[in-house]
C-alpha cells in the first residue's frame, strides 16, 4: 500500500515487513551460500509477520517453514521482474 513512502528500499519496494513472513522459492539451508539447495524439507521464509517479535520483523530476517504447515503469520508476495520502463531512476 505504500503507507510510508520514506521507508522504501533501495529498489523502491514498500511494505516489506510486518504483514506476514513470506515464502520464497528457495529451499532452506542452515548456512547461506552462493548456490541454493536443489531440494530440502522446508522452504526459506523472509521477513517478519504481525505475530513476530519486533526484533524479527525486518525484511532481512530469514527462517524456515515446512510446506506441510500453515498459519496466520505466513504468506507470500506476488512479484515479477521489473520491465525497463518500470525502473524508477533516482536523482541525488
C-alpha positions in Angstrom: 0.0 0.0 0.0 2.9 2.3 0.5 1.7 4.0 3.7 5.3 5.2 4.5 7.0 6.2 1.2 10.1 7.4 3.0 10.8 3.8 4.1 11.1 2.4 0.6 14.0 0.1 -0.1 16.9 1.0 -2.4 14.8 -0.5 -5.2 11.6 1.5 -4.3 9.9 -1.5 -2.7 7.4 -0.7 0.1 5.8 -2.6 3.0 8.4 -5.4 3.1 7.8 -6.4 6.7 5.2 -6.5 9.4 2.4 -8.3 7.4 3.4 -11.9 7.1 6.6 -14.0 6.9 6.9 -14.6 3.2 7.5 -18.0 1.5 10.3 -18.0 -1.0 11.0 -20.4 -3.8 14.4 -21.4 -2.3 14.9 -24.5 -0.1 16.2 -23.7 3.3 19.8 -24.3 4.2 21.3 -23.5 7.7 24.1 -21.6 6.2 23.7 -19.1 3.3 26.0 -19.7 0.3 26.2 -18.7 -3.4 24.3 -21.8 -4.5 20.8 -22.6 -3.2 20.0 -26.2 -2.4 18.1 -28.1 -5.2 15.8 -29.8 -2.7 15.0 -29.9 1.0 12.4 -30.5 3.7 11.5 -26.8 4.2 11.4 -23.5 2.3 13.1 -20.3 3.3 10.8 -17.7 4.9 11.8 -14.0 4.7 10.7 -11.0 6.7 8.6 -10.8 9.9 4.8 -11.1 10.3 2.4 -9.4 12.6 2.9 -12.1 15.2 6.7 -11.9 15.1 8.8 -10.3 17.8 9.9 -6.8 16.9 13.5 -7.9 16.6 12.4 -10.5 13.9 10.2 -8.0 12.0 12.8 -7.0 9.4 12.9 -7.7 5.7 16.3 -9.3 6.2 15.0 -11.9 8.8 15.5 -15.4 7.5 13.9 -18.6 8.8 12.3 -21.8 7.5 8.9 -23.3 7.2 7.7 -26.8 6.2 5.4 -27.0 3.2 3.2 -29.2 5.4 2.4 -26.4 7.8 0.4 -23.2 7.6 -0.5 -20.4 9.9 -1.7 -16.8 10.1 1.8 -15.4 10.2 3.0 -16.9 6.9 2.1 -15.8 3.4 3.6 -14.9 0.0 4.2 -11.8 -2.1 3.4 -11.7 -5.7 6.3 -10.3 -7.6 7.8 -10.1 -11.1 11.0 -8.7 -12.7 10.7 -5.0 -13.5 10.5 -4.1 -17.1 12.9 -1.3 -18.2 10.0 1.2 -18.3 9.1 0.3 -14.7 12.6 1.1 -13.2 12.5 4.3 -11.3 15.5 6.5 -11.9 16.8 8.1 -8.7 18.4 11.5 -8.8 20.6 12.8 -5.9 
